Each structure stands twice: as C-alpha cells, then as structure tokens.
Amino acid sequence: MKRIGITGSIGSGKTYVSKVFKSLGVPVFNSDLVSKNIISNSPLLKCKLESEFGNDIYLNNKLDTKKLASIVFSNKSKLTRLNSLIHPLVKESFLKWISLQNNAYIIKEAAIMFESNSAELLDAVICVSSPKDLRINRTINRDKISRKEVLNRMNNQYSQEKKEFLSDYIILNDNKNLILPQVIKIHSLFS
C-alpha cells in the first residue's frame, strides 16, 4: 500500500483536495484533526501543555487555541516545543491508522509535513499550491484572524516554493485550474 502525503501552505486548499481524494474512495488521515483530538483527549498532553505554556491555556477543559497560537507563532522555540510534544503522538496515531487500512494507497494530509519530517514515512508527496494573496484571504475568512496573524503563521512554515520543490506532484488551486482533473491524474497513478 502506497503512502501519499498532501501538504501546502496555510490556506492553499489541502483539506479540499483531500476531500476530493476521499470522494474517490481513498482513505485520508488528517493530521490537524488528529492533533486537535489528541490535544482535547490526552490528560498527559494537557498537563505538559499547561506546564509549558501556562495553566490558563485551557478554559473549561478546552484548549484556548487562539491563546496558544499567539504564544507559539510569535516565538519559534515555543512552536518547536509544541511540535515536539504533539508530533510523536500524531505519528503513533498515523501508524496505527495505517495498519487498519486496506487500499491501493492512502493519503496523509499535513500542513507541516516537511518541517516535521513526517514525509520520511511516505512514498510521495503532493503539494497543493495557490497564490499568496488567495491563501491569505482564504485563511482570514476561514479562521477569522487578521492578515498579520496569517502572515505570522506563514512565516513559521516552509515557503510554498520550498514545499513545491520538495514535493513529487503539484496541484494548482488558484481558482483558474480545475481540481478534479488534476486529482484524477494523480489518482490513476496509484489506484
């Protein structure tokens, strides 16, 4: 079974492209959703996050994601620390999930695939690519955050150009090129 990654810069449309693959019957592991689930349901991780980022990081037993984002996206060492706490748990979850799959190939969606070295577990990586202004506007509308906050997050990821360079395939999500034909072309290579 082939392991294919989908990555891209914030607001590029990774999740949308993953949903298209899923509609074709491909199992999809969404790293962001899994990490949010782990953050919400792991008492051990909760203790570590409170110890690292402050006891007020959780409100009514729910992670204050805006507060955490303001801390880690303005301090690279804190972001590195957060990732070091979460990524091993996501990797463990991914490996368990793979063992339950029976398909020609699976998709792992992750925003920071190369930054977290999780691409090493994959056979190929697809980069979803979009113009910067489009990515910024999508993220502002989706997350209800400021342009400055979006740029801050972008600056803590590899550039889109670097992700494209490191990837095996590129899907353009620029509101000009159709997504489905690009997905079907890649799907036919692995199915």
Backbone torsions as a table, in degrees:
resi	resn	phi	psi	omega
1	MET	NA	126.2	179.2
2	LYS	-79.5	144.9	177.9
3	ARG	-112.3	114.4	-176.6
4	ILE	-115.8	133.1	178.7
5	GLY	-98.6	150.1	169.4
6	ILE	-123.6	124.3	178.3
7	THR	-137.1	-179.8	179.3
8	GLY	159.5	165.5	-180.0
9	SER	-68.9	162.3	178.8
10	ILE	-54.9	133.0	178.5
11	GLY	80.6	7.1	-177.2
12	SER	-77.0	-23.7	-179.2
13	GLY	106.7	25.5	-180.0
14	LYS	-56.8	-46.9	-176.3
15	THR	-66.4	-38.8	177.5
16	TYR	-61.4	-47.6	-180.0
17	VAL	-63.9	-39.7	177.3
18	SER	-60.1	-39.3	178.8
19	LYS	-64.9	-33.8	177.0
20	VAL	-65.8	-44.6	176.1
21	PHE	-60.6	-42.5	-179.6
22	LYS	-61.0	-38.2	179.3
23	SER	-66.4	-19.0	176.0
24	LEU	-89.3	4.6	176.6
25	GLY	93.2	11.7	-179.1
26	VAL	-89.5	126.2	176.1
27	PRO	-64.9	135.7	-177.3
28	VAL	-124.5	128.8	174.7
29	PHE	-103.4	115.6	-179.0
30	ASN	-98.2	104.2	-175.8
31	SER	-59.4	-38.5	-178.9
32	ASP	-64.8	-44.0	179.0
33	LEU	-65.6	-40.2	179.1
34	VAL	-64.5	-42.8	-179.7
35	SER	-64.8	-38.1	177.1
36	LYS	-63.8	-39.4	178.2
37	ASN	-64.4	-43.2	178.9
38	ILE	-63.4	-44.8	179.4
39	ILE	-59.3	-37.9	-178.0
40	SER	-77.8	-27.3	-168.9
41	ASN	-117.2	0.8	-179.7
42	SER	-104.6	106.6	178.4
43	PRO	-60.3	-36.4	179.8
44	LEU	-64.6	-46.1	178.6
45	LEU	-64.5	-39.4	178.3
46	LYS	-57.0	-45.2	178.7
47	CYS	-61.8	-42.7	179.8
48	LYS	-64.8	-41.0	-179.8
49	LEU	-67.3	-40.9	177.5
50	GLU	-64.0	-40.2	179.5
51	SER	-64.9	-39.9	-176.1
52	GLU	-79.6	-39.5	-170.0
53	PHE	-118.1	0.8	176.6
54	GLY	111.6	146.0	-178.5
55	ASN	-65.2	-20.3	-178.8
56	ASP	-90.4	12.3	179.7
57	ILE	-70.9	-21.7	175.6
58	TYR	-111.2	136.0	174.7
59	LEU	-118.7	120.5	-177.8
60	ASN	52.8	45.1	179.1
61	ASN	66.2	14.7	178.2
62	LYS	-120.4	131.6	-179.5
63	LEU	-60.8	130.8	174.7
64	ASP	-85.0	89.8	-173.1
65	THR	-64.4	-33.6	178.9
66	LYS	-66.5	-41.0	179.0
67	LYS	-65.4	-45.7	179.4
68	LEU	-61.2	-43.9	179.4
69	ALA	-60.9	-40.8	-179.6
70	SER	-64.9	-30.4	179.0
71	ILE	-75.5	-52.1	-170.5
72	VAL	-79.4	-29.3	-178.4
73	PHE	-84.1	0.0	174.1
74	SER	-112.7	5.3	-178.0
75	ASN	-150.1	102.7	-174.4
76	LYS	-59.0	-35.7	-179.0
77	SER	-68.2	-35.1	177.2
78	LYS	-70.4	-36.8	176.0
79	LEU	-64.0	-42.9	177.4
80	THR	-60.9	-41.8	179.3
81	ARG	-64.1	-45.0	178.2
82	LEU	-58.4	-47.6	-179.9
83	ASN	-62.2	-36.5	179.8
84	SER	-67.4	-24.5	177.7
85	LEU	-82.4	-36.8	-172.4
86	ILE	-92.1	-40.6	-172.9
87	HIS	-59.1	-40.4	177.4
88	PRO	-61.2	-34.6	179.2
89	LEU	-71.4	-37.6	177.2
90	VAL	-67.8	-41.6	178.5
91	LYS	-60.7	-44.9	178.4
92	GLU	-60.3	-42.8	178.7
93	SER	-64.4	-40.7	178.9
94	PHE	-62.6	-45.6	-179.0
95	LEU	-64.8	-38.1	175.2
96	LYS	-64.1	-44.2	-179.0
97	TRP	-61.1	-44.0	179.4
98	ILE	-57.9	-40.3	-176.9
99	SER	-63.5	-17.6	-180.0
100	LEU	-96.3	-3.6	-176.2
101	GLN	-93.9	150.3	177.2
102	ASN	-143.3	83.1	-175.5
103	ASN	-146.6	164.4	177.5
104	ALA	-62.7	-36.4	175.9
105	TYR	-155.8	160.9	176.8
106	ILE	-125.8	163.6	177.9
107	ILE	-117.0	135.2	169.3
108	LYS	-116.4	117.5	178.7
109	GLU	-96.6	128.3	179.0
110	ALA	-154.3	132.8	-180.0
111	ALA	-68.9	-40.2	-175.7
112	ILE	-114.9	54.0	-177.1
113	MET	-62.3	-47.0	-179.2
114	PHE	-76.5	-39.4	-179.1
115	GLU	-62.1	-32.2	-177.6
116	SER	-95.3	1.6	-177.9
117	ASN	63.7	16.7	179.2
118	SER	-77.2	-11.6	176.1
119	ALA	-66.0	-20.7	179.6
120	GLU	-63.4	-22.5	-179.9
121	LEU	-87.4	1.3	-171.1
122	LEU	-113.5	157.0	177.6
123	ASP	-87.2	-28.3	179.1
124	ALA	-160.1	159.1	179.8
125	VAL	-131.2	135.9	174.6
126	ILE	-104.5	131.9	174.7
127	CYS	-105.6	124.5	173.3
128	VAL	-89.2	124.9	-170.5
129	SER	-123.2	136.8	179.2
130	SER	-144.5	154.3	175.6
131	PRO	-60.7	147.4	-174.3
132	LYS	-56.8	-46.7	-178.3
133	ASP	-62.0	-37.5	178.1
134	LEU	-65.6	-42.5	178.5
135	ARG	-63.0	-42.5	179.5
136	ILE	-61.8	-48.8	-178.3
137	ASN	-64.0	-41.6	177.9
138	ARG	-59.7	-43.9	-176.8
139	THR	-68.9	-40.4	176.9
140	ILE	-59.2	-46.3	-178.5
141	ASN	-68.9	-39.5	-177.5
142	ARG	-72.9	-47.9	-172.2
143	ASP	-96.8	-6.9	-179.3
144	LYS	55.3	49.2	178.0
145	ILE	-124.3	168.4	-176.5
146	SER	-79.1	163.1	176.3
147	ARG	-58.5	-41.0	179.8
148	LYS	-60.1	-42.7	179.0
149	GLU	-64.9	-38.7	177.8
150	VAL	-63.4	-46.8	-179.6
151	LEU	-62.9	-37.3	177.6
152	ASN	-60.7	-44.1	178.5
153	ARG	-66.5	-42.1	178.6
154	MET	-60.0	-38.6	-178.4
155	ASN	-69.5	-13.6	178.2
156	ASN	-99.2	8.5	175.4
157	GLN	-120.7	163.1	171.1
158	TYR	-60.1	151.2	176.9
159	SER	-66.7	157.3	177.3
160	GLN	-57.8	-39.1	-179.5
161	GLU	-62.1	-41.2	179.5
162	LYS	-67.5	-41.1	177.9
163	LYS	-62.2	-41.8	178.1
164	GLU	-61.7	-44.7	-179.0
165	PHE	-60.3	-39.8	-177.3
166	LEU	-80.3	-14.0	-175.8
167	SER	-88.7	160.8	178.6
168	ASP	-91.2	-28.7	-178.0
169	TYR	-138.0	152.6	177.6
170	ILE	-128.7	132.6	172.5
171	ILE	-112.7	122.7	179.3
172	LEU	-86.5	121.5	177.5
173	ASN	-118.2	71.6	-170.9
174	ASP	-115.7	15.2	-176.5
175	ASN	64.5	14.0	175.8
176	LYS	-120.3	-46.9	-179.6
177	ASN	-88.4	137.5	177.7
178	LEU	-71.5	137.8	-178.3
179	ILE	-76.1	-46.2	-172.3
180	LEU	-55.2	-47.9	178.8
181	PRO	-61.0	-35.2	178.6
182	GLN	-67.2	-42.0	179.2
183	VAL	-65.9	-45.9	-177.8
184	ILE	-61.9	-37.5	178.4
185	LYS	-60.5	-45.5	179.1
186	ILE	-71.4	-41.4	179.4
187	HIS	-56.9	-40.5	-178.1
188	SER	-66.3	-22.5	178.8
189	LEU	-74.3	-26.3	-173.4
190	PHE	-113.7	-16.2	-175.8
191	SER	-86.8	NA	NA
